Amino acid sequence: MPFPSSLSRRDFLKLTGLGLLGLALPAFGLRQTSLKKGLQGRIVFERVNLYNAPAFTAKRLKTLWRDEVFPLSAAVIGGPKPAYNRVWYLLEGLGYVHSGGVQPVEVRLNQPQTVPEGGILAEVTVPYTDAYSAPLRTRSPEYRLYYATVHWVTGLVTDKQGETWYRIQDDKWDWLVYYAPARHLRLLTPADVAPLSPHVPREEKHLRVDLARQIVTAYEGRRAVFAAKAATGMGYYGTPTGTFSTYHKRPYRHMAAGNRAAPQFDLPGVPWVCYITEVGVSFHGTYWHNDFGKPRSHGCINLSPMAARWIYRWTTPVVPFGAQYAYKKDLGTRVEIH
């Protein structure tokens, strides 16, 4: 698959190191590559098994549980199954775990900042942080907010102990507000969401989603400029085929089904959402799995947060910095799904 000629092998590995390794490593024929210092892995499934070699047939060492976090030292091509995703992570000093159940994360603490009037986007920069209905820890958390999720921050509050909190306005339920430690979120800047390739005419840009190969490719004219593995709709919830456009975009979305007491799913801060249908099918970042390459969604096109941000920035319409969405039926980037 073609990639930009200006992108070196080293740069490509760096670009894809936080969620696209399933594409990058086989593309370059590598068996193992070291990961950046400080990179960790959060267990995203209820449980995953740790093995003494990168294969499900190897000796099982122990069970790891959701939200446990471990240092990652390398990504390894194991196998032979599952064929769609042969990437395993080496947990430093422990063993091997399949990448599908591990979200690559970092710990980046931030200096609290004054929040502009009207609010601003912020992303979580730690493996997870708990959010409360008030800026104190004596209550049960409202939500656990995960690495790379994006939220709308409307204020900065300091509690009696001197700890600073960001006030977060929920976008699904207008009445819902919660607070998270300010040092765990980074306020985004215009550069973080600036359009990519704005000089390329809208008519020259298009996305192709290959359902058989589970790959999303971005084209400028006939030239492929980006590709990422995806996880599309499964079974009854299959992703529709045909021609669509990214007419409705949001930098974040609280996606939920059912009521709060007994939800089918409840996912605050889903990042970099580009809707292509009125019933909610979209491209978006995913933090509840890292298992790209096979259908597993309710119809949406799941991507790593890094890949979803790229597509969000590259497509039209542009969401102005400081706005929470853009909805322009006639200005979306063309999407072909087959």
ABEGO torsion letter per residue (X at the ends): XBBBAABBAAAAAAAAAAGAAAAAAAAAGBABBBBBBGBBBBBABABBBBBABBBAABBBABBBBBGBBBBBABBBBBOAOBAABABBBBBBGAEBBBAAABBBBBBBBBBBBBBBBGEBBBBBABABBBBBABBBAABBBABBBBBGBBBBBABBBBBAAGBBBBBBBBAABAABBBBBBAAABBBBBAAAABBBGAABBAAABBBBBBAAAGBBBBBBEABBABBBBBBBBBEAABBBBEBBBBABBBABBBBBBEBAABBABBBBGBBGBBBABAAGBBBBBBAABABBGBBABAGBBBBBAAAAAAAAAABOBBBBBGBABBBBAAABBBBBBX
